[in-house]
């Protein structure tokens, strides 16, 4: 049983999704604050924030399929 839990923990450590790091970069804050926010939200929401977290992780893992390439615009009026 202990060996199985170690394998599961190792899997998630090796394939950390970077969701919190991505949000921290977008919001301009430290990654630790985003992680603590997810932990608190998970405790308060009885685990329900894990579903959007896993969806975001899947999207970030497969973002090359969605074509999220941004081009620099010279002004805010360009579409």
KOLBA-550709 format. One record per residue: residue in one letter; x, y, z of N, C-alpha, C, CB in turn. Coordinates in steps of 0.1 Angstrom, whole numbers, plus 2048, in hexadecimal, padded with zeros to 3 digits. Glycine has a CB too. Layout:
BEGIN
AXYZXYZXYZXYZ
...
END
This chain:
BEGIN
X8087F480080080080080980D8007F780080C
X81380D80881C81880982381A7FC826817815
X8278107F682E8107E98268167DE8348027E5
X8198137DE80F8187D480E8277D68028117D6
X80C82B7E380B83A7E58188417E180883C7F4
X82383B7E38308427DF8308437D083C83A7E4
X82B8397C882B8397BA8228447B582782C7B4
X8168467BC80C8507B881285E7BA7FF84E7C0
X8188607C681E86D7C982A8707BF82486D7D8
X8328667BC83D8687B383786C7A584685C7B2
X82D8667A182786979482287779381B860791
X81C87C79E81788A79E82289479F80C88C7A9
X82D8907A68388997A884089A79B8428947B3
X84189079384889078684089777C84B882782
X83389677C82A89C7728228A877882189276C
X8298B07808228BC78681D8C477A82B8C4790
X8118C877B80B8CE76F80E8DD76D7FC8CD771
X8128E47778158F27768098FB77581D8F4769
X7FE8F777A7F28FF77A7F490B7837E68F777F
X7F990978F7FB91479980691D7947FF90E7A7
X81091878E81B92178881592977D827919784
X80D92377580792B76A7FE93676F7FF921760
X7F59337797ED93D77E7F59487857E3937788
X7FF94478C80894E79380E95778981294779C
X81395277E81995A77480F96476E81F952769
X80395F76B7F99687657F497276F7ED95F761
X7F396F77C7EE9797857FA98278B7E8972791
X80697E78981198578E81498479C81099478A
X8119787A28139767B081C9697B28069747B8
X8209667BE82895B7C182094E7C082E95C7CF
X8279447BB8219377B981B9317C682A92D7B3
X8229337D181E92E7DE8109337E28289317E9
X80D9407DF8009457E37F593F7DB8009547E0
X7F893B7CE7EE9357C67EB9267CB7F29347B7
X7F69207CF7F59127D47ED9127E180390C7D6
X7F091B7EA7E991C7F77DB91F7F47F0927800
X7D89287EA7CA92B7E77C291F7E27CA9367DC
X7C99167DA7C390A7D57C09007E17CB9037CB
X7CA9007EA7C88F77F67BD8FB7FE7D58F77FF
X7BC9088017B190E8097A390C8027B391D80C
X7A390E7F579790D7ED7928FE7ED7999127DF
X79C8F57ED7988E77ED7938E37FA7A58DE7E9
X7988E88057938E58127858EB81479D8E981D
X7848F78107778FE81276C8F880977890D810
X7708F57FC7678F07F27658E17F276B8F57E5
X76A8DB7FD7698CC7FE76E8C57F275B8C8801
X7798C97EC77F8C27E177B8C67D377D8B47E2
X7708CF7D276B8D27C57758DA7BC75E8DA7C7
X77E8E27C27878EA7B97928E07B278F8F47C1
X7928D47B679B8CB7AF7978C87A179C8BE7B7
X78A8C879E7858C679178A8D17877768C5791
X7888DE78A78D8E878179D8E77807898F6785
X7A38E478B7B28E378B7B68D87817B78E0799
X7B08CC7827B38C27787B08C576A7AC8B577C
X7A58CC7687A28D175A7AC8DB7557948D875A
X7B18E475E7BB8ED75A7C88E67577BD8F8765
X7CB8DC75F7D78D475D7D78CD7507D98CA769
X7CC8C774C7CA8C07407CC8CA7347BD8B973F
X7C68D67357C78E072B7D58E57297BE8EC72D
X7DC8E77347EA8EC7347F38E172E7EF8F0741
X7F08D47317F88C972C7F68C771D7F48BC733
X7EA8CB7187E78C97097E58D67027DB8C0708
X7EB8E17077E88EE7017ED8EF6F27EE8F9709
X7F68E66EE7FB8E76E07F08E26D78078DE6DF
X7E68DB6DB7DB8D76D37D18E26D17D48CB6D9
X7D08EC6DA7C68F66DA7CB9036D27C28FA6E7
X7D89046D07DD9106C87DC91C6D07D69116BB
X7E091D6DC7E09296E57EC9326E27DF9256F3
X7EF9346D57FB93C6D27F694B6D28019386C5
X7FD9536D97FA9616D98049696D07FA9676E7
X7FF9726C980797B6C28079896C880397C6B3
X81398F6C881499D6CE80C9A76C58239A16CF
X8059AF6CB7FD9B96C48039C66C87EE9B96C8
X8039CF6BE8099DC6C08009E66C880D9E36B3
X7F39E36C77E99EB6CF7DE9E26D47E49F76C6
X7D69E86DD7CB9E06E27BF9DF6D87C69E66EF
X7BF9E76CE7B49E76C47B59DC6B97B39F56BE
X7C19D66B97C29CB6AE7BC9BE6B37D29C96AB
X7B59B86AA7AF9AB6AE7B79A06A77A19AA6A9
END
